[in-house]
Amino acid sequence: MKKVAVLLSGCGVFDGAEVNEAVLTLLHLTKQGAAYQCFAPDVEQMHTINHLKGEESSDKRNVLEESARIARGEVKPLSELDASEFDALILPGGFGVAKNFCDFAVNGSEMTVNEQVMKVGKAFVDAEKPAGYMCIAPVLLPHIYGKGVKATIGHDDEVANAINTMGGEHVKCDVRDIVVDDKHKLVTTPAYMLADNLADAEEGIRKLVEKVLYMAA
């Protein structure tokens, strides 16, 4: 049975992990017969959004504690992730990636990456193990994989240009498809960067999970 590490950035599209993307990822891993373990950094969120009103809240929340809402409590601190224990890595999106895993939401192409996230990402690169990044998560890839890494966030020119500026090679992609960088054993899909509904997101995520597991063979 293949074992996959899944990184969560909180709970909620505007300040954490995109819940639908996370759940669809776990669903398709399970349907493919893979085991998974969720991880999240034990840090305070950049800020908290009231998802009903779309306004910033004064609440202080912890990324690990919030991620436990999605994982039904089965989540470990990112500092405990040992790449040697897993066959692959997958990162669902959500603006928590751009706010809690890095500071892309504030600094764009001048962004920096959380030290633990960078360490884990590079550990899978160094071990030549496959990975899947979806939605906004591919902004991390030029930092983790270096220049020339191929990835997609869909059709958003601003984010695509930022990826290119940081040294990546953005590839335009429809919502229900994936982009594969065979050299780096890397799969990306737009998910809710483009998705209008669950079915749109589900198809690309299913393809990503299937391809990552195939590469882990």
C-alpha positions as CSV (number, residue, x, y, z in Angstrom):
1,M,0.0,0.0,0.0
2,K,1.4,3.4,-1.0
3,K,1.5,6.0,1.7
4,V,1.0,9.7,0.9
5,A,1.7,12.8,3.0
6,V,-0.9,15.5,2.6
7,L,-0.1,19.0,3.7
8,L,-3.0,21.2,5.0
9,S,-2.7,25.0,5.5
10,G,-5.7,25.5,7.8
11,C,-9.4,25.2,7.2
12,G,-11.3,27.5,4.8
13,V,-10.7,28.7,1.3
14,F,-9.8,32.3,2.2
15,D,-7.4,31.8,5.1
16,G,-6.6,28.0,5.1
17,A,-6.9,24.9,3.0
18,E,-9.7,24.7,0.5
19,V,-11.9,22.2,2.1
20,N,-13.4,20.6,-1.0
21,E,-9.9,20.2,-2.5
22,A,-8.6,18.6,0.7
23,V,-11.6,16.2,1.0
24,L,-11.5,15.2,-2.7
25,T,-7.8,14.5,-2.4
26,L,-8.4,12.2,0.6
27,L,-11.3,10.5,-1.1
28,H,-9.4,9.7,-4.2
29,L,-6.4,8.5,-2.3
30,T,-8.6,6.1,-0.4
31,K,-10.5,5.0,-3.6
32,Q,-7.1,4.2,-5.2
33,G,-6.1,2.0,-2.2
34,A,-3.5,4.4,-0.8
35,A,-3.0,5.3,2.8
36,Y,-2.4,8.9,3.8
37,Q,-1.4,11.1,6.8
38,C,-2.2,14.8,7.1
39,F,0.3,17.3,8.3
40,A,0.2,21.0,9.1
41,P,2.6,23.5,10.6
42,D,2.0,24.4,14.2
43,V,2.0,28.1,13.6
44,E,-0.5,31.0,13.9
45,Q,-2.5,31.8,10.8
46,M,-1.6,35.0,9.0
47,H,-5.1,36.2,9.7
48,T,-8.7,34.8,10.0
49,I,-11.5,35.5,7.6
50,N,-15.2,35.3,8.4
51,H,-16.3,33.1,5.5
52,L,-19.9,34.2,5.8
53,K,-19.3,37.9,5.5
54,G,-16.0,37.8,3.6
55,E,-14.4,40.1,6.2
56,E,-11.3,39.8,8.3
57,S,-11.9,38.7,11.9
58,S,-10.0,39.5,15.0
59,D,-9.8,35.8,15.9
60,K,-6.4,34.2,16.3
61,R,-6.2,30.6,15.0
62,N,-3.6,28.0,14.7
63,V,-2.9,26.3,11.4
64,L,-2.5,22.8,12.9
65,E,-5.6,23.1,15.0
66,E,-7.7,24.3,12.1
67,S,-6.4,21.6,9.8
68,A,-7.6,19.0,12.4
69,R,-11.2,20.1,11.4
70,I,-10.7,18.6,8.0
71,A,-8.7,15.6,9.0
72,R,-11.1,14.7,11.8
73,G,-8.3,15.2,14.3
74,E,-5.9,12.9,12.4
75,V,-3.2,15.5,11.7
76,K,0.4,15.7,12.8
77,P,2.8,18.7,13.2
78,L,4.7,19.3,9.9
79,S,7.9,19.1,11.9
80,E,7.3,15.4,12.4
81,L,7.0,14.6,8.7
82,D,9.8,12.2,7.6
83,A,9.9,11.9,3.8
84,S,11.5,8.4,4.0
85,E,8.2,7.1,5.5
86,F,6.1,8.2,2.5
87,D,5.9,7.4,-1.2
88,A,4.5,10.8,-2.3
89,L,3.4,14.3,-1.3
90,I,0.2,16.2,-2.1
91,L,-0.7,19.8,-1.3
92,P,-4.3,20.9,-1.7
93,G,-4.7,24.6,-2.3
94,G,-6.7,27.4,-0.7
95,F,-5.3,30.9,0.2
96,G,-3.8,29.4,3.4
97,V,-1.0,28.2,1.1
98,A,-0.4,31.8,0.0
99,K,-0.7,33.1,3.5
100,N,0.4,30.4,5.9
101,F,2.8,28.3,3.8
102,C,4.4,31.4,2.2
103,D,3.7,35.1,1.9
104,F,2.7,35.1,-1.8
105,A,-0.6,36.8,-0.9
106,V,1.4,39.8,0.4
107,N,4.6,39.9,-1.6
108,G,3.8,38.1,-4.9
109,S,6.9,37.0,-6.8
110,E,9.1,38.4,-4.0
111,M,7.6,35.8,-1.6
112,T,9.4,33.7,0.9
113,V,8.5,30.2,2.0
114,N,7.9,28.8,5.5
115,E,11.0,27.0,6.6
116,Q,9.2,23.7,7.4
117,V,7.3,23.7,4.2
118,M,10.4,24.3,2.2
119,K,12.3,21.6,4.1
120,V,9.6,19.0,3.5
121,G,9.1,19.9,-0.2
122,K,12.8,19.6,-0.9
123,A,13.1,16.3,1.0
124,F,10.7,14.7,-1.5
125,V,12.6,16.3,-4.4
126,D,15.9,15.0,-3.0
127,A,14.4,11.5,-2.6
128,E,13.1,11.7,-6.2
129,K,9.6,11.0,-4.9
130,P,6.5,12.3,-6.8
131,A,4.4,15.2,-5.6
132,G,1.1,16.9,-6.6
133,Y,0.3,20.5,-6.0
134,M,-3.1,22.0,-6.8
135,C,-4.9,25.4,-7.0
136,I,-2.5,28.2,-5.8
137,A,0.0,25.8,-4.3
138,P,2.2,25.7,-7.5
139,V,3.5,29.2,-6.5
140,L,5.8,27.3,-4.1
141,L,7.4,25.2,-6.8
142,P,10.1,27.5,-8.2
143,H,11.5,27.8,-4.7
144,I,11.2,24.1,-4.0
145,Y,12.3,22.6,-7.4
146,G,14.3,25.5,-8.9
147,K,14.3,27.1,-12.3
148,G,12.5,25.4,-15.2
149,V,10.0,23.5,-13.1
150,K,6.7,23.1,-15.1
151,A,3.4,23.8,-13.4
152,T,-0.1,25.2,-13.8
153,I,-2.6,27.3,-11.9
154,G,-4.9,27.4,-14.9
155,H,-5.3,30.7,-16.9
156,D,-4.7,33.4,-14.3
157,D,-2.1,35.7,-16.0
158,E,-1.0,37.5,-12.8
159,V,-0.2,34.3,-10.9
160,A,1.2,32.6,-14.0
161,N,3.5,35.6,-14.6
162,A,4.7,35.5,-11.0
163,I,5.6,31.8,-11.3
164,N,7.5,32.6,-14.5
165,T,9.3,35.5,-12.8
166,M,10.4,33.2,-9.9
167,G,11.9,30.9,-12.4
168,G,9.2,28.4,-13.1
169,E,7.6,27.6,-16.5
170,H,3.8,28.1,-16.3
171,V,1.7,25.9,-18.6
172,K,-1.9,27.0,-19.3
173,C,-4.4,24.2,-18.4
174,D,-8.1,23.7,-18.3
175,V,-9.8,23.0,-14.9
176,R,-10.4,19.3,-15.5
177,D,-6.9,18.5,-16.7
178,I,-3.4,18.2,-15.2
179,V,0.1,19.3,-16.1
180,V,2.9,16.7,-15.7
181,D,6.6,17.5,-15.3
182,D,8.1,14.1,-15.8
183,K,11.6,15.3,-15.1
184,H,10.6,16.3,-11.5
185,K,7.9,13.7,-11.0
186,L,5.5,16.5,-10.4
187,V,1.8,16.9,-11.2
188,T,-0.3,20.1,-10.9
189,T,-4.0,21.0,-11.6
190,P,-5.9,24.3,-11.4
191,A,-8.8,23.0,-9.1
192,Y,-10.6,26.0,-7.6
193,M,-8.4,28.5,-9.4
194,L,-10.8,27.8,-12.2
195,A,-13.5,25.4,-10.9
196,D,-17.1,26.6,-10.8
197,N,-18.3,23.5,-9.0
198,L,-17.4,20.3,-7.3
199,A,-17.5,18.3,-10.5
200,D,-14.9,20.6,-12.2
201,A,-12.5,20.3,-9.2
202,E,-13.1,16.6,-8.8
203,E,-12.0,15.5,-12.2
204,G,-8.6,17.3,-12.1
205,I,-7.9,16.2,-8.6
206,R,-8.8,12.6,-9.5
207,K,-6.3,12.7,-12.4
208,L,-3.7,14.3,-10.2
209,V,-4.0,11.7,-7.5
210,E,-4.0,8.8,-10.0
211,K,-0.9,10.2,-11.7
212,V,1.0,10.8,-8.5
213,L,0.3,7.3,-7.3
214,Y,1.3,5.9,-10.7
215,M,4.6,7.8,-10.5
216,A,5.1,6.3,-7.0
217,A,5.1,2.8,-8.4
